[in-house]
């Protein structure tokens, strides 16, 4: 048979047909491994939600099953907040300072692969924390939810990663490494506390409660509480619209920042 007309092996044809997919997958794997080998990122990302749930959801809330459900819903949003803000905000700012982002932008690597890898790492770490939180809730706090509620709760928690990643991207593309780390820490604790993720908003002064309802963490926490059956019914469309608007604004700012970034 003429080698010029011989059919190409199926595996070879598939590898040529999907080179971009393989590139995206390899970049995501490299980013996940890099994040996993960075203690400054792994320890607070994994340990903080676990530690707070053990303290408030199990040790202090053992006599109140409702508290275990409440903290499960809100700390799941907290689990998405950390990887999104720190992975994109402080992480990308540090890459800019080190010249890594400049190298990636002049290389043949598509910009989408770099951003996809960061998002994949944030999702993997968030999912890892969520599975641990769900296990603690079931076996440590005795939380029992219908299968549909668990699924809706997981969807809300994983979807929470996207707006926080976009917010972090806005920070990472506009601010230097040291300042980005400081701002990321301030935003992390402010969004967590004022958004009602650590404690119910009812203990705050009235004026501070009005500030809280303007934050995306408040609305994501409300959606998670409704998904778990621990929140008040109604208002889900309003909460979702606020989160969608916040996400759209952050996406627009991040897109403009990426196009104009001097890296």
Secondary structure, DSSP 8 states (H G I E B T S, - for coil): --TTTS---HHHHHHHHTHHHHHHHHHHHHHHHHHHT-HHHHHHHHHHHHHHIIIIIIISSTT-HHHHHHHHHHHHHHHHHHHHHIIIIIHHHHHHHHTHHHHHHHSSS-HHHHHHHHHHHHHHHHHHHHHHHHHHHHHTS-----HHHHHHHHHHHHHHHHHHHHHHHHHHHHS-HHHHHHHHHHHHHHHHHHTTSSS-GGGS-HHHHHHHTTSHHHHHHHHHHHHHT-S-SS-HHHHHHHHHHHHHHHHHHHHHHHHH---
